[in-house]
Amino acid sequence: MEPTNQVVDPAHPVHHNIAVEHNTFDISDVTVVNAKSVGGFTFTGNTVRRLDEADQPPYTSPLFVFHGSSGIRIARNHYDKDLNTSVVTD
């Protein structure tokens, strides 16, 4: 989610009230959510699984990155071992 406007102001987001709920994500070492200018984002009840074998090195990419966003809720999700469950905001 990335708007075309150049000014990113968390007090005036472009996207509003987005919910990602009860999904399964089978991923490589990537960011699942990379959002810009979002007000009200919910990521709940999801499952995030690794594509590779369990004996591989831990993933380093943060699962969540938010730019100029507010009202973020991430809860009640299930993650495979060795995922980087960091939430990066600026």
N, C-alpha and C positions, 0 to 999 in steps of 0.2 A: 504494500500500500504506500504509494508515494504520490503526493499531489504535484502538479506542475508549477505551483506558485513558488517564488524564490524565498519568501520570508516564512520562517518556521517559528511560530509563537505558541507555546503550550497553552496560553490563555485563550487562544483563538484557533482551535484545531480545524482542519478541513474535513476529516473523517470522524464520525461519531458512532458510539455504541455498537461496536463490533464484538460478536461472540463466536468463539470457536470452541465447540463442546462435543464431547463423546465421539472423537475421531481416533483413528490409528494412523501413525506416521512411521513408515519404515525408511530410515535415512542413512546416508553416509555422513561424513564429517562436515555438516552444513548447518547454517542457521535456519531454524524452522520459521521464525517470525522476525521480519525486518521491516518495521513500520515507521512512518514519518507523519507527524502532525495528526495524531489520533487522540481523541478525547473519549475515554471510556472503552477499554479493551479488556475482554474476559477470555481466558484460556483455561477451561476447567473440564475435568473428567476425561481427558485425552490419554492415549497411550503412545509413547515415543520409543521406538525400538531401533536397534542398530542393524544394519544390513550385513555387516561382516561377522566373522567368527568371534566367539567370546575371548579367544586367546590373543587378539590384536591389541595394539596400544590404545589408550584412552583417546577419545575424540577431544579436540582442542577448541573447535568453533563454539562460541556461546549459542545456546538454543534461542535466546530472545535478545533482540536489539531494538530499542525505541529511540527515535530522534524527535525532540520537541513534542512529546506526548505526555498525557496525564490520565489519571483514573485507571491505572493498569491493575488487573487482578489475575494472578496465576495461582491456581489451587487445585487440590485433589486430582492430580495427574499421576500417571505411572511411567517411570523412566527405567530403561535398561541400565545396567551397571556401566560405569565408565563413560557416561555422557557428560558434557560440560553444561550443567543446568544453570549457568550464570544468566542474569538479566542485566544487560548493559543499557544505561540510559544517559542521554545528554540533552 
